[in-house]
């Protein structure tokens, strides 16, 4: 079948997929069901449809890995381009960073400790599996929180972005330690690479913004994205925390007035920089949408639902979910007080979790059942998020109805007893 596909067939498949994903997004905004869940479901449907039809199933895992890396870069860039560094938001930024750091670290360690105690898995190997499962999915959260209040929405944007960064840096640090014979020198290497990456990121960001605001013409935004992808890939080859390059570039571009001060501001033409920023936001959002669409469909295509029937998978998955939500509840309560809903259940796992799982070497594998655990935790956490968002929408709708009824009642009631008498 796949050998007979022509260019026209591929164009039709690509176009229909994008159209379906667009309508999934519209439905997600109205219903509260994350579009990602619908895309995974579509992938599963295609997978089993082809299987029962007797058609051969091509290996799409290499494509999944590439889409995952590109999607990861675009999602972090998209989030960074929405982060505003304002004095009045310093408290929010620090609070969301601490919630992300403590929540991720506490969840990963407790879950790894549980795996070590119950299954005898080495604590460091356990951390390789529990860190990805402790990362919030900004790919799912960011498109789904438009109905939240401004403060909660901004908190979730910062927290999910910080969770991505901290989780990826933490995962590769643990991976380096797990594969190293001399673990004592690893800490210096990790922090050294982190410092080098931050300094390099700031320098490159200044250079890129200065150069690109000088370029005339329209064909430059994908050139900029290509350069960022190149920097990410080269950075990974040198074992740098490359995602920080993307994050810092996005933050500096979106807050150029903060970083280009005094004499540095004279280097920029504000109108051109603003034009690059506005166009970059559109291009990044549109490209991230396309990459996300195909990533989650192919992931759904590649999963095996039979693994969810394994009692061991269900047991491990439930244990990890309990740890996730208990730790999250405690941390949110400590920093936000009692107002922790619906944020408590807005903790889905998604693209980065999947991508990091595939990055675990076979020699450090803790067992095949963890692929089933991955799928179980992703699906259940997305369902919890769906239920929470739907409940939140219903509360908002009831609140609006209540306000409307009060206004209507006030409009028909007389302002004073005298008016009521005169009317009678």
C-alpha positions as a Markdown table, in Angstrom:
| # | Residue | x | y | z |
|---|---|---|---|---|
| 1 | Unk | 0.0 | 0.0 | 0.0 |
| 2 | Unk | 2.6 | 2.6 | 1.2 |
| 3 | Unk | 4.8 | 1.8 | -1.8 |
| 4 | Unk | 2.0 | 3.0 | -4.2 |
| 5 | Unk | 1.5 | 6.4 | -2.5 |
| 6 | Unk | 2.1 | 9.3 | -4.9 |
| 7 | Unk | 3.0 | 12.9 | -4.1 |
| 8 | Unk | -0.7 | 13.7 | -4.4 |
| 9 | Unk | -1.7 | 11.1 | -1.9 |
| 10 | Unk | 0.8 | 12.5 | 0.6 |
| 11 | Unk | -0.4 | 16.0 | 0.0 |
| 12 | Unk | -4.0 | 14.9 | 0.7 |
| 13 | Unk | -3.0 | 13.0 | 3.9 |
| 14 | Unk | -1.0 | 16.0 | 5.1 |
| 15 | Unk | -3.9 | 18.5 | 4.3 |
| 16 | Unk | -6.6 | 16.4 | 5.8 |
| 17 | Unk | -4.6 | 15.8 | 9.0 |
| 18 | Unk | -4.1 | 19.5 | 9.5 |
| 19 | Unk | -7.8 | 20.2 | 8.9 |
| 20 | Unk | -8.8 | 17.5 | 11.4 |
| 21 | Unk | -6.3 | 18.9 | 14.0 |
| 22 | Unk | -7.7 | 22.4 | 13.5 |
| 23 | Unk | -11.3 | 21.2 | 14.2 |
| 24 | Unk | -9.9 | 19.2 | 17.2 |
| 25 | Unk | -8.5 | 22.5 | 18.6 |
| 26 | Unk | -11.9 | 24.2 | 18.1 |
| 27 | Unk | -13.7 | 21.3 | 19.9 |
| 28 | Unk | -11.1 | 21.3 | 22.7 |
| 29 | Unk | -11.7 | 25.0 | 23.4 |
| 30 | Unk | -15.4 | 24.4 | 23.7 |
| 31 | Unk | -15.4 | 21.1 | 25.5 |
| 32 | Unk | -12.3 | 21.3 | 27.7 |
| 33 | Unk | -10.9 | 18.0 | 26.3 |
| 34 | Unk | -7.3 | 18.6 | 25.3 |
| 35 | Unk | -6.7 | 18.4 | 21.6 |
| 36 | Unk | -3.6 | 16.2 | 22.2 |
| 37 | Unk | -5.9 | 13.5 | 23.7 |
| 38 | Unk | -7.9 | 13.5 | 20.5 |
| 39 | Unk | -4.8 | 13.4 | 18.3 |
| 40 | Unk | -3.5 | 10.4 | 20.2 |
| 41 | Unk | -6.9 | 8.7 | 19.9 |
| 42 | Unk | -6.8 | 9.4 | 16.1 |
| 43 | Unk | -3.4 | 7.8 | 15.9 |
| 44 | Unk | -4.5 | 4.7 | 17.8 |
| 45 | Unk | -7.6 | 4.5 | 15.5 |
| 46 | Unk | -5.4 | 4.6 | 12.4 |
| 47 | Unk | -3.0 | 2.0 | 13.9 |
| 48 | Unk | -5.7 | -0.6 | 14.7 |
| 49 | Unk | -7.6 | 0.2 | 11.5 |
| 50 | Unk | -4.6 | -0.6 | 9.4 |
| 51 | Unk | -3.8 | -3.7 | 11.6 |
| 52 | Unk | -7.3 | -5.2 | 11.2 |
| 53 | Unk | -7.2 | -4.3 | 7.4 |
| 54 | Unk | -4.1 | -6.4 | 7.0 |
| 55 | Unk | -1.9 | -3.6 | 5.7 |
| 56 | Unk | 1.8 | -3.5 | 6.8 |
| 57 | Unk | 2.7 | -1.0 | 9.4 |
| 58 | Unk | 5.8 | 1.2 | 8.6 |
| 59 | Unk | 8.3 | 2.1 | 11.4 |
| 60 | Unk | 7.7 | 5.7 | 12.1 |
| 61 | Unk | 9.7 | 5.9 | 15.4 |
| 62 | Unk | 12.6 | 7.7 | 13.7 |
| 63 | Unk | 10.2 | 10.4 | 12.4 |
| 64 | Unk | 8.6 | 10.6 | 15.9 |
| 65 | Unk | 12.0 | 11.4 | 17.5 |
| 66 | Unk | 12.8 | 14.2 | 15.0 |
| 67 | Unk | 9.3 | 15.6 | 15.4 |
| 68 | Unk | 9.7 | 15.5 | 19.1 |
| 69 | Unk | 12.9 | 17.4 | 19.1 |
| 70 | Unk | 11.6 | 20.1 | 16.7 |
| 71 | Unk | 8.3 | 20.3 | 18.6 |
| 72 | Unk | 10.2 | 20.6 | 21.9 |
| 73 | Unk | 12.2 | 23.6 | 20.6 |
| 74 | Unk | 9.2 | 25.3 | 19.1 |
| 75 | Unk | 7.0 | 24.8 | 22.2 |
| 76 | Unk | 9.7 | 26.3 | 24.5 |
| 77 | Unk | 10.3 | 29.2 | 22.0 |
| 78 | Unk | 6.5 | 29.8 | 21.8 |
| 79 | Unk | 6.3 | 29.9 | 25.6 |
| 80 | Unk | 9.4 | 32.1 | 26.0 |
| 81 | Unk | 7.9 | 34.6 | 23.5 |
| 82 | Unk | 4.9 | 35.0 | 25.8 |
| 83 | Unk | 7.0 | 35.6 | 29.0 |
| 84 | Unk | 7.1 | 39.2 | 30.1 |
| 85 | Unk | 9.7 | 40.3 | 32.6 |
| 86 | Unk | 8.0 | 43.1 | 34.5 |
| 87 | Unk | 8.8 | 44.3 | 38.0 |
| 88 | Unk | 5.2 | 43.5 | 39.2 |
| 89 | Unk | 5.6 | 39.9 | 38.0 |
| 90 | Unk | 8.9 | 39.1 | 39.8 |
| 91 | Unk | 7.0 | 37.5 | 42.7 |
| 92 | Unk | 4.9 | 35.3 | 40.3 |
| 93 | Unk | 8.0 | 34.2 | 38.3 |
| 94 | Unk | 9.9 | 33.2 | 41.5 |
| 95 | Unk | 6.9 | 31.4 | 42.9 |
| 96 | Unk | 6.2 | 29.5 | 39.7 |
| 97 | Unk | 9.9 | 28.6 | 39.4 |
| 98 | Unk | 10.0 | 27.2 | 43.0 |
| 99 | Unk | 6.7 | 25.3 | 42.5 |
| 100 | Unk | 8.1 | 23.7 | 39.3 |
| 101 | Unk | 11.5 | 22.9 | 40.9 |
| 102 | Unk | 10.2 | 21.5 | 44.2 |
| 103 | Unk | 7.2 | 19.7 | 42.6 |
| 104 | Unk | 9.3 | 18.0 | 39.9 |
| 105 | Unk | 12.2 | 17.2 | 42.3 |
| 106 | Unk | 9.9 | 15.8 | 45.0 |
| 107 | Unk | 7.8 | 13.8 | 42.6 |
| 108 | Unk | 10.8 | 12.3 | 40.8 |
| 109 | Unk | 12.6 | 11.3 | 44.0 |
| 110 | Unk | 9.6 | 9.9 | 45.8 |
| 111 | Unk | 8.5 | 7.9 | 42.8 |
| 112 | Unk | 12.1 | 6.6 | 42.2 |
| 113 | Unk | 12.4 | 5.7 | 45.9 |
| 114 | Unk | 9.1 | 3.8 | 45.7 |
| 115 | Unk | 10.4 | 1.9 | 42.6 |
| 116 | Unk | 13.6 | 1.1 | 44.4 |
| 117 | Unk | 11.8 | -0.1 | 47.5 |
| 118 | Unk | 9.1 | -2.1 | 45.8 |
| 119 | Unk | 10.9 | -3.4 | 42.7 |
| 120 | Unk | 14.6 | -3.2 | 43.6 |
| 121 | Unk | 15.3 | -0.8 | 40.7 |
| 122 | Unk | 18.5 | 1.2 | 41.2 |
| 123 | Unk | 17.6 | 4.7 | 42.5 |
| 124 | Unk | 19.5 | 6.5 | 39.7 |
| 125 | Unk | 17.9 | 4.3 | 37.0 |
| 126 | Unk | 14.5 | 4.9 | 38.7 |
| 127 | Unk | 15.2 | 8.7 | 38.4 |
| 128 | Unk | 15.7 | 8.3 | 34.7 |
| 129 | Unk | 12.1 | 7.0 | 34.4 |
| 130 | Unk | 10.5 | 9.2 | 37.0 |
| 131 | Unk | 11.9 | 12.6 | 35.9 |
| 132 | Unk | 10.1 | 12.5 | 32.5 |
| 133 | Unk | 6.9 | 11.4 | 34.3 |
| 134 | Unk | 7.3 | 14.4 | 36.7 |
| 135 | Unk | 7.4 | 17.1 | 33.9 |
| 136 | Unk | 4.3 | 19.1 | 33.1 |
| 137 | Unk | 3.5 | 19.2 | 29.4 |
| 138 | Unk | 3.5 | 22.7 | 28.2 |
| 139 | Unk | 2.4 | 21.3 | 24.8 |
| 140 | Unk | -0.9 | 20.3 | 26.4 |
| 141 | Unk | -1.3 | 23.0 | 29.0 |
| 142 | Unk | -0.6 | 26.2 | 27.0 |
| 143 | Unk | -3.4 | 25.7 | 24.4 |
| 144 | Unk | -5.9 | 24.6 | 27.1 |
| 145 | Unk | -5.9 | 27.4 | 29.7 |
| 146 | Unk | -7.5 | 30.3 | 27.9 |
| 147 | Unk | -10.5 | 30.2 | 30.3 |
| 148 | Unk | -8.5 | 30.5 | 33.5 |
| 149 | Unk | -8.2 | 33.9 | 35.2 |
| 150 | Unk | -5.2 | 36.0 | 34.2 |
| 151 | Unk | -3.1 | 35.3 | 37.4 |
| 152 | Unk | -3.7 | 31.5 | 37.2 |
| 153 | Unk | -3.1 | 31.4 | 33.5 |
| 154 | Unk | 0.2 | 33.3 | 33.8 |
| 155 | Unk | 1.3 | 31.1 | 36.7 |
| 156 | Unk | 0.6 | 27.9 | 34.6 |
| 157 | Unk | 2.5 | 29.3 | 31.6 |
| 158 | Unk | 5.6 | 30.1 | 33.8 |
| 159 | Unk | 5.4 | 26.8 | 35.8 |
| 160 | Unk | 5.0 | 24.5 | 32.8 |
| 161 | Unk | 7.9 | 26.3 | 31.0 |
| 162 | Unk | 10.2 | 26.1 | 34.0 |
| 163 | Unk | 9.1 | 22.4 | 34.5 |
| 164 | Unk | 10.2 | 21.7 | 30.9 |
| 165 | Unk | 13.6 | 23.3 | 31.3 |
| 166 | Unk | 14.3 | 21.9 | 34.8 |
| 167 | Unk | 13.1 | 18.5 | 33.8 |
| 168 | Unk | 15.3 | 18.3 | 30.7 |
| 169 | Unk | 18.4 | 19.6 | 32.5 |
| 170 | Unk | 17.8 | 17.2 | 35.4 |
| 171 | Unk | 17.2 | 14.2 | 33.1 |
| 172 | Unk | 20.4 | 14.6 | 31.1 |
| 173 | Unk | 22.3 | 15.3 | 34.3 |
| 174 | Unk | 21.1 | 12.0 | 35.8 |
| 175 | Unk | 21.7 | 10.3 | 32.5 |
| 176 | Unk | 25.3 | 11.5 | 32.5 |
| 177 | Unk | 25.7 | 10.3 | 36.1 |
| 178 | Unk | 24.2 | 6.9 | 35.3 |
| 179 | Unk | 26.6 | 6.4 | 32.4 |
| 180 | Unk | 29.7 | 7.7 | 34.2 |
| 181 | Unk | 32.2 | 5.6 | 36.2 |
| 182 | Unk | 33.4 | 8.6 | 38.2 |
| 183 | Unk | 30.2 | 10.2 | 39.4 |
| 184 | Unk | 32.0 | 12.6 | 41.7 |
| 185 | Unk | 33.3 | 14.7 | 38.8 |
| 186 | Unk | 29.9 | 14.7 | 37.0 |
| 187 | Unk | 28.4 | 17.5 | 39.2 |
| 188 | Unk | 31.2 | 19.9 | 38.3 |
| 189 | Unk | 30.8 | 19.0 | 34.6 |
| 190 | Unk | 27.0 | 19.5 | 34.7 |
| 191 | Unk | 27.1 | 22.9 | 36.4 |
| 192 | Unk | 30.0 | 23.9 | 34.3 |
| 193 | Unk | 28.1 | 23.1 | 31.1 |
| 194 | Unk | 25.1 | 24.9 | 32.4 |
| 195 | Unk | 27.0 | 28.1 | 33.1 |
| 196 | Unk | 28.7 | 28.0 | 29.7 |
| 197 | Unk | 25.3 | 27.5 | 28.0 |
| 198 | Unk | 23.7 | 30.4 | 29.8 |
| 199 | Unk | 26.6 | 32.8 | 29.0 |
| 200 | Unk | 26.7 | 31.6 | 25.4 |
| 201 | Unk | 22.9 | 31.9 | 25.1 |
| 202 | Unk | 22.9 | 35.5 | 26.2 |
| 203 | Unk | 25.7 | 36.5 | 23.8 |
| 204 | Unk | 24.1 | 34.7 | 20.8 |
| 205 | Unk | 20.7 | 36.2 | 21.6 |
| 206 | Unk | 22.1 | 39.7 | 21.5 |
| 207 | Unk | 24.0 | 39.0 | 18.2 |
| 208 | Unk | 20.9 | 37.3 | 16.5 |
| 209 | Unk | 18.5 | 40.1 | 17.5 |
| 210 | Unk | 20.9 | 42.8 | 16.3 |
| 211 | Unk | 21.6 | 41.0 | 13.0 |
| 212 | Unk | 18.1 | 40.0 | 12.1 |
| 213 | Unk | 16.6 | 43.5 | 12.7 |
| 214 | Unk | 19.1 | 44.7 | 10.1 |
| 215 | Unk | 18.0 | 42.2 | 7.5 |
| 216 | Unk | 15.5 | 43.6 | 5.0 |
| 217 | Unk | 13.0 | 41.6 | 3.1 |
| 218 | Unk | 10.4 | 39.0 | 4.2 |
| 219 | Unk | 12.3 | 35.7 | 3.9 |
| 220 | Unk | 14.2 | 35.7 | 7.3 |
| 221 | Unk | 12.0 | 34.2 | 10.0 |
| 222 | Unk | 12.5 | 30.6 | 8.9 |
| 223 | Unk | 16.1 | 31.4 | 8.5 |
| 224 | Unk | 16.1 | 32.5 | 12.2 |
| 225 | Unk | 14.3 | 29.3 | 13.2 |
| 226 | Unk | 16.8 | 27.2 | 11.2 |
| 227 | Unk | 19.7 | 28.9 | 13.0 |
| 228 | Unk | 18.1 | 28.2 | 16.4 |
| 229 | Unk | 17.6 | 24.5 | 15.4 |
| 230 | Unk | 21.2 | 24.4 | 14.3 |
| 231 | Unk | 22.4 | 25.9 | 17.6 |
| 232 | Unk | 20.3 | 23.4 | 19.5 |
| 233 | Unk | 21.7 | 20.4 | 17.6 |
| 234 | Unk | 25.3 | 21.6 | 17.8 |
| 235 | Unk | 24.9 | 22.3 | 21.5 |
| 236 | Unk | 23.6 | 18.8 | 22.1 |
| 237 | Unk | 26.6 | 17.4 | 20.3 |
| 238 | Unk | 28.8 | 19.3 | 22.8 |
| 239 | Unk | 26.6 | 18.1 | 25.7 |
| 240 | Unk | 25.3 | 21.6 | 26.5 |
| 241 | Unk | 21.8 | 22.3 | 27.8 |
| 242 | Unk | 20.7 | 23.5 | 24.4 |
| 243 | Unk | 17.1 | 24.2 | 25.3 |
| 244 | Unk | 18.3 | 27.1 | 27.5 |
| 245 | Unk | 19.6 | 28.7 | 24.3 |
| 246 | Unk | 16.1 | 28.7 | 22.9 |
| 247 | Unk | 14.5 | 29.9 | 26.1 |
| 248 | Unk | 16.9 | 32.8 | 26.7 |
| 249 | Unk | 16.7 | 33.9 | 23.1 |
| 250 | Unk | 12.9 | 34.0 | 23.3 |
| 251 | Unk | 12.8 | 35.8 | 26.6 |
| 252 | Unk | 15.4 | 38.4 | 25.4 |
| 253 | Unk | 13.6 | 39.0 | 22.1 |
| 254 | Unk | 10.2 | 39.4 | 23.9 |
| 255 | Unk | 11.7 | 41.7 | 26.5 |
| 256 | Unk | 14.3 | 43.6 | 24.3 |
| 257 | Unk | 13.6 | 46.9 | 26.1 |
| 258 | Unk | 14.7 | 45.3 | 29.4 |
| 259 | Unk | 18.0 | 43.8 | 28.0 |
| 260 | Unk | 18.9 | 46.5 | 25.5 |
| 261 | Unk | 19.3 | 49.5 | 27.7 |
| 262 | Unk | 21.3 | 52.7 | 27.5 |
| 263 | Unk | 23.8 | 52.7 | 24.7 |
| 264 | Unk | 22.7 | 49.2 | 23.6 |
| 265 | Unk | 19.2 | 50.5 | 22.7 |
| 266 | Unk | 20.8 | 52.7 | 20.1 |
| 267 | Unk | 21.9 | 49.6 | 18.2 |
| 268 | Unk | 18.2 | 48.7 | 17.6 |
| 269 | Unk | 15.5 | 50.0 | 15.3 |
| 270 | Unk | 12.6 | 49.5 | 17.6 |
| 271 | Unk | 10.0 | 49.3 | 14.8 |
| 272 | Unk | 12.0 | 46.5 | 13.1 |
| 273 | Unk | 12.6 | 44.5 | 16.3 |
| 274 | Unk | 8.9 | 44.7 | 17.1 |
| 275 | Unk | 8.1 | 43.5 | 13.6 |
| 276 | Unk | 10.4 | 40.5 | 14.0 |
| 277 | Unk | 8.9 | 39.7 | 17.4 |
| 278 | Unk | 5.3 | 39.9 | 16.1 |
| 279 | Unk | 6.0 | 37.8 | 13.0 |
| 280 | Unk | 8.1 | 35.3 | 15.1 |
| 281 | Unk | 5.2 | 34.7 | 17.4 |
| 282 | Unk | 2.9 | 33.9 | 14.5 |
| 283 | Unk | 5.4 | 31.6 | 12.7 |
| 284 | Unk | 6.3 | 29.8 | 15.9 |
| 285 | Unk | 2.7 | 29.2 | 16.9 |
| 286 | Unk | 1.7 | 27.9 | 13.5 |
| 287 | Unk | 4.7 | 25.7 | 13.0 |
| 288 | Unk | 4.4 | 24.3 | 16.6 |
| 289 | Unk | 0.8 | 23.5 | 15.8 |
| 290 | Unk | 1.7 | 21.4 | 12.7 |
| 291 | Unk | 4.6 | 19.6 | 14.5 |
| 292 | Unk | 2.5 | 18.8 | 17.6 |
| 293 | Unk | -0.3 | 17.5 | 15.3 |
| 294 | Unk | 1.9 | 14.9 | 13.6 |
| 295 | Unk | 3.9 | 14.0 | 16.7 |
| 296 | Unk | 0.9 | 13.0 | 18.8 |
| 297 | Unk | -0.8 | 11.2 | 15.9 |
| 298 | Unk | 2.4 | 9.1 | 15.2 |
| 299 | Unk | 2.8 | 8.5 | 19.0 |
| 300 | Unk | -0.8 | 7.1 | 19.0 |
| 301 | Unk | 0.0 | 5.1 | 15.9 |
| 302 | Unk | 3.0 | 3.5 | 17.7 |
| 303 | Unk | 1.4 | 2.6 | 21.1 |
| 304 | Unk | 0.1 | -0.9 | 22.1 |
| 305 | Unk | -3.1 | -0.7 | 24.0 |
| 306 | Unk | -2.7 | -4.3 | 25.3 |
| 307 | Unk | 0.0 | -3.0 | 27.7 |
| 308 | Unk | -2.7 | -1.2 | 29.6 |
| 309 | Unk | -4.2 | -4.5 | 30.6 |
| 310 | Unk | -1.1 | -5.5 | 32.5 |
| 311 | Unk | -1.7 | -5.4 | 36.3 |
| 312 | Unk | 1.9 | -4.5 | 37.0 |
| 313 | Unk | 1.6 | -1.5 | 34.6 |
| 314 | Unk | -1.6 | -0.4 | 36.2 |
| 315 | Unk | -0.2 | -0.7 | 39.7 |
| 316 | Unk | 3.0 | 1.2 | 38.9 |
| 317 | Unk | 1.0 | 3.8 | 37.0 |
| 318 | Unk | -1.5 | 4.4 | 39.8 |
| 319 | Unk | 1.4 | 4.7 | 42.4 |
| 320 | Unk | 3.1 | 7.3 | 40.3 |
| 321 | Unk | -0.1 | 9.2 | 39.8 |
| 322 | Unk | -0.8 | 9.3 | 43.5 |
| 323 | Unk | 2.7 | 10.7 | 44.2 |
| 324 | Unk | 2.3 | 13.3 | 41.4 |
| 325 | Unk | -1.0 | 14.7 | 42.8 |
| 326 | Unk | -0.1 | 14.5 | 46.5 |
| 327 | Unk | 3.2 | 16.3 | 46.0 |
| 328 | Unk | 1.5 | 18.8 | 43.7 |
| 329 | Unk | -1.2 | 19.5 | 46.2 |
| 330 | Unk | 1.3 | 20.1 | 49.0 |
| 331 | Unk | 3.6 | 22.4 | 47.0 |
| 332 | Unk | 0.7 | 24.4 | 45.5 |
| 333 | Unk | -0.8 | 24.8 | 49.0 |
| 334 | Unk | 2.5 | 25.9 | 50.4 |
| 335 | Unk | 3.0 | 28.6 | 47.8 |
| 336 | Unk | -0.6 | 29.5 | 46.8 |
| 337 | Unk | -2.7 | 28.8 | 49.9 |
| 338 | Unk | -6.1 | 27.1 | 49.5 |
| 339 | Unk | -6.7 | 28.4 | 46.0 |
| 340 | Unk | -5.2 | 25.4 | 44.2 |
| 341 | Unk | -8.0 | 24.5 | 41.9 |
| 342 | Unk | -8.1 | 23.8 | 39.0 |
| 343 | Unk | -4.3 | 24.1 | 38.9 |
| 344 | Unk | -3.9 | 20.9 | 41.0 |
| 345 | Unk | -5.2 | 18.7 | 38.1 |
| 346 | Unk | -3.7 | 20.7 | 35.3 |
| 347 | Unk | -0.7 | 18.4 | 35.3 |
| 348 | Unk | -0.7 | 16.4 | 32.1 |
| 349 | Unk | 2.3 | 14.5 | 30.8 |
| 350 | Unk | 3.0 | 14.7 | 27.1 |
| 351 | Unk | 5.6 | 15.5 | 24.4 |
| 352 | Unk | 8.7 | 16.0 | 26.6 |
| 353 | Unk | 7.8 | 12.9 | 28.7 |
| 354 | Unk | 7.6 | 10.8 | 25.6 |
| 355 | Unk | 10.8 | 12.3 | 24.1 |
| 356 | Unk | 12.9 | 11.7 | 27.2 |
| 357 | Unk | 11.6 | 8.2 | 27.5 |
| 358 | Unk | 12.9 | 7.4 | 24.1 |
| 359 | Unk | 16.3 | 8.9 | 25.0 |
| 360 | Unk | 16.9 | 6.3 | 27.8 |
| 361 | Unk | 19.6 | 3.8 | 26.5 |
| 362 | Unk | 18.7 | 0.2 | 26.3 |
| 363 | Unk | 21.5 | -0.8 | 28.7 |
| 364 | Unk | 19.8 | 1.4 | 31.4 |
| 365 | Unk | 16.3 | 0.0 | 30.8 |
| 366 | Unk | 14.2 | -0.9 | 33.8 |
| 367 | Unk | 11.8 | -3.2 | 31.9 |
| 368 | Unk | 9.5 | -3.2 | 28.9 |
| 369 | Unk | 6.4 | -2.6 | 31.1 |
| 370 | Unk | 7.5 | 1.0 | 31.6 |
| 371 | Unk | 6.3 | 1.8 | 28.0 |
| 372 | Unk | 2.8 | 0.8 | 29.2 |
| 373 | Unk | 3.3 | 2.9 | 32.4 |
| 374 | Unk | 4.2 | 5.9 | 30.1 |
| 375 | Unk | 0.9 | 5.5 | 28.2 |
| 376 | Unk | -1.1 | 4.9 | 31.3 |
| 377 | Unk | 0.2 | 8.1 | 33.1 |
| 378 | Unk | -0.2 | 10.2 | 30.0 |
| 379 | Unk | -3.8 | 9.1 | 29.4 |
| 380 | Unk | -5.0 | 9.3 | 33.0 |
| 381 | Unk | -3.3 | 12.7 | 33.7 |
| 382 | Unk | -4.9 | 14.1 | 30.5 |
| 383 | Unk | -8.3 | 12.7 | 31.6 |
| 384 | Unk | -7.9 | 14.3 | 35.0 |
| 385 | Unk | -7.1 | 17.6 | 33.3 |
| 386 | Unk | -10.1 | 17.2 | 31.0 |
| 387 | Unk | -12.5 | 16.6 | 33.9 |
| 388 | Unk | -11.0 | 19.6 | 35.8 |
| 389 | Unk | -11.3 | 22.0 | 32.8 |
| 390 | Unk | -14.9 | 20.9 | 32.1 |
| 391 | Unk | -15.8 | 21.5 | 35.8 |
| 392 | Unk | -14.1 | 24.9 | 35.7 |
| 393 | Unk | -16.1 | 25.8 | 32.5 |
| 394 | Unk | -19.3 | 24.8 | 34.1 |
| 395 | Unk | -18.6 | 26.9 | 37.2 |
| 396 | Unk | -17.8 | 29.9 | 35.0 |
| 397 | Unk | -21.1 | 29.4 | 33.1 |
| 398 | Unk | -23.1 | 29.1 | 36.3 |
| 399 | Unk | -21.4 | 32.2 | 37.6 |
| 400 | Unk | -22.2 | 34.2 | 34.5 |
| 401 | Unk | -25.8 | 33.0 | 34.6 |
| 402 | Unk | -26.1 | 34.1 | 38.2 |
| 403 | Unk | -24.7 | 37.5 | 37.4 |
| 404 | Unk | -27.1 | 37.9 | 34.5 |
| 405 | Unk | -30.1 | 36.9 | 36.7 |
| 406 | Unk | -29.1 | 39.4 | 39.4 |
| 407 | Unk | -28.8 | 42.2 | 36.8 |
| 408 | Unk | -32.1 | 41.2 | 35.3 |
| 409 | Unk | -33.8 | 41.2 | 38.7 |
| 410 | Unk | -32.3 | 44.6 | 39.6 |
| 411 | Unk | -33.5 | 46.1 | 36.3 |
| 412 | Unk | -37.1 | 45.1 | 37.0 |
| 413 | Unk | -37.1 | 45.9 | 40.7 |
| 414 | Unk | -38.2 | 49.5 | 41.7 |
| 415 | Unk | -35.4 | 51.7 | 43.2 |
| 416 | Unk | -37.5 | 52.8 | 46.2 |
| 417 | Unk | -40.8 | 52.1 | 48.1 |
| 418 | Unk | -42.1 | 55.4 | 46.7 |
| 419 | Unk | -41.6 | 54.3 | 43.1 |
| 420 | Unk | -43.3 | 51.0 | 43.9 |
| 421 | Unk | -46.4 | 53.0 | 45.3 |
| 422 | Unk | -46.5 | 55.3 | 42.4 |
| 423 | Unk | -46.3 | 52.5 | 40.0 |
| 424 | Unk | -49.2 | 50.8 | 41.8 |
